[in-house]
């Protein structure tokens, strides 16, 4: 699969946090988190349904900040 450059860093970070939530808490909570933060449904479905097609993360691992209220947008 061809690796595309990410042009939306904020969206990429939300998706990476969603993937972490999927691994820790399951796909339902991961879906809710990503949807609440503006990730399109088709993108969420692709990320959660096809883990082998995910882009490789570059840099240090993310630390989840669960202090925000559910649905609170990342600024």
N, C-alpha and C positions, 0 to 999 in steps of 0.2 A: 504494500500500500504506500502511496506517495505521501510523504510528510509535508504538510503545508505549514507555512509560517503563521504563528498566532499574531493577529493584529490587535486583538482586544485582550490586554493583559488582565484587566479586572475580571472579565468573564472567565478567562483561563484559571485564575485563582479560585473563583467560585466553584468551577467544575472540579478542580483538584480537591477542594474541601468536600465537595459532594461525594467524590470517590472515596475519600477517607471515611466519611459517614457511612457509605455503603459497606465498607469493610468492617466497621465497628458496630453499626447499629442496623444494617439491612437496607434494602433498596427503597422501601417505602419512605423512611425518614430521609434518605438521600434525595429522593425525588422531590419531596416536600421542600427541603432546604433549597435545592437548585431552582425549583419553580418560584419559590418566594423571593428569590434573588434575581429573577429575570432571565433565566436560561430557557430558551424555547423548548417546548415539549419534545419535538423531534430530535433535538440534540441530546436531551436527557435520556431518551429511549436508546439512542445509539451508544452513548457512553456506558449506560448500565447494562445493556444487552450484549455488547461486544467488547469485553475487556481486553481481548487480544489485539484489538485495533486501536487502543488508546495510544496517544503520543507519549513519548518518554518525558518525564519531568526533568527539567534542567534546574540545577541549583539545590539549595538546602531544602529538606522536607518542610512542609507547612506545619504550623502548630494551629490546631483548631481553637478558635475563640468562641466558646459556647456561652459567653456572658451576654450576648445580644439576645433580645427577645425574638421568639419565632417570627419569621417574616420580616424582620428588620433588615433593610437593605445595607449592603456594604458600600461605604462612601469612597 
